[in-house]
């Protein structure tokens, strides 16, 4: 429901994990295979000599260092900016206000805080003994604010029963605040519930509501 670039995150994590696996396999191979270790020592020594020759060949007259260091600094700065931009994309879409009413019959504006709805629903869900963990967050999706409920069930609890009860709870909140909010419910159940508080999965339910 939020605007986190999940596909990009999966690609980045896959590439990062693959690189770590290759480095780990190389380290184990260097320790276990003596001919490979000797080859690695010769290869790194030759690479060091070539690097020194390249730096010497790219040093401008009157300059103490090679201009390649300046290029490397620019590339490093670009990588840092890309990482900052990637980090800024995580979890985007959070909103602080769920609804605003400009025509309440009295002067002024009436607004529904996202924190109030989140805390009310979270408190009601966490009181249930069949729910191991529950989180509620307000997001904006395609210009419409709504709620995303993540519920992690205990072993043996029926997801359908909990989904129905959660929908009744959401509808009761709608009656109290007078606004029909778009809601997505994520319910996780199974063996993962014994491991603590992982990200819920398994069932996604979106309420067919009209936009605010």
N, C-alpha and C positions, 0 to 999 in steps of 0.2 A: 504493500500500500504506500510505503514511502518511496522516495526517489533515489534510493541507494543504487548505484550501478552494479547490480549483482553479477551480471555477465563479466564485466571488467574485473570485478573482485575475484571471481573464479579463475579467470585467466591469469591474473597476477599471482594468486596463490599457487596455481598449478605450475607456473614457470619457476616461482621461488622454491617450491618443494622439489621440483625436478633438479634444479641447480644444487640444492643441498644434498639430494640423494647422490648425484654424480660426484660431488666433492667428498662425501663420506665414503663412497665406493673407491675413489682414487686413493684416499688416505689409507684405507684398509689394504688395498692392493700394494701400496708402496711399502707398508710394513711387512706384508706377508710374502711378497715376491721380490727376492733380492735382485735379479736381473732388471726388473722394472725400476727398482730404486736407483740402480746405477745409471740407467738410461735417463731417469728424471734429473739426477744430479748433473749429468753432462748437458742435457737440454736446457736446464735453468742457467747453467754457467754460460752456454753459448748465447742464450737470450739476453743475459746481462751484458755481455760484450757487445752484441748488436745494438742494444738500447743505448749504451754509452757512445757508440759510434754515431748513432742517429742524433743524439742530443748534441754531440760536437758538430755534426754537419749542419744542424739547424740553428746554431747560435749566430746571431747577427753581430757584425763588427761593432765593437765598443760595448756590447752587452754581456753581462756575466752569465746569463742563463739562456737556454733555448726558448724560442718562441712557442714551442710545443706545450710548455707549461702554461702559457696564457690560454692556449686553445683548450687545454684540459680543465683550467679553472672555469672557462665559459661553459663548457659542457657540463661540469659539475653543478654550476649554478642553474643551468637549464633543468637538470635532473631534479634538483631540490625544488624548483618551482613546479615541476610536474607532480612531484610527490605531495606538495602542499595543495595543489589543485585537486588531486585525487582524494586527499584527506578531507577537503572541504565538501566533497560530494557525498560523504558518508552520512546517512541518516537525514538527508535533506527532506523538506516537506513538513517538518513539525510546525504546528500552529499553537498559538496561545489563546485564541478565541474561537469557539465553535459556532456561535451564532450571534447576530446583532439585529436588534429590532428598533427601527427608527419611528415606528408608528404604534406606540403602546398606549395612546390615549392621554399621555402626560408629556410635558416638555422634557427633553433630554433623550438619551439613548440607553437602552437596556441590552446588555451583552452577557453571554454565557461563557464563563471562563473554562478553558480546557482543563485546567488543574482541578476545578471543582468536580467536573464529570469524571475525570480519571480517578480521583481519590474516592469518590462515592462508589463507583463500580468496583474498584480494587478492594475496598474494605468489605463490600458485600460478597465478593467472590472468595476472598481469603478466609471468610468465616465458615465456608463449607468444608466439612471433613473429607469429602471425596476429591478435593482439589489440592494438589501438592503445591502449586505455585501459579500465580496469575499476575499478568502485567497488562496495563491499559495505557495506550498512547494515542494522542490526537495528531492526525496528519491531514495534509491537503492533497487530494488526488484529482487531477484535472480541474483545478479551480474550486473544488467543493471540499470543505472541511468535514472530517468524519473520524470515527474511532476504530482502532485496531486492538482487539482483545486477544491475548495469547494465554491459553489455559493449559496447564500440564496436570494430567489426572494421575491418581494413584492406581496401582495395579488392580485390575478386575472391575473398574468403573466403566459404565456404558457411555461412550462418547455421545451417542444420540440423545440420551437422557439429559446429560449435562448441557448439550447444545440447546435443547428445548428450554431448559431452565434459564440458561444465560439469555436467550432471546426474550423470554418473559421478563427478565430483569431489565433488559434494554428498553423494551416497550413500556415498562412501568416508569423508567426514567423519562422517556419521551412524553408521557402523560404529565409528569410533574413539571418539566421545563417547557412544555408546549411546542417542541420542535422535533421533527422526525430526522434523526441523524443517520447518515450512511454508516454502516457498521460492517467490519470484517472480523470474523471469529476464527482463530487458529487453535485447534485442539490437538494436543499430543498425548498419546497413550502408548503403553507397551513397556518393554524391558527398560527403555531409557529412563522411565520415571524413577527407577531405583538408583540412578546415578547422580541425582541431585537436581540441578536446574538447567538442563540443556535447552536449546532453542526448540519450541514446540513444532510438531509437524503432523502429518497424517490426515488432517481434515480441515478444509477451508470452506467457510460458509459466509457468503456475502448477502446482506439483507437487501431486497429490492426496494429501495426507498427513492422517493423523488428528491431532486436537488433542493438545497436550501433556497 
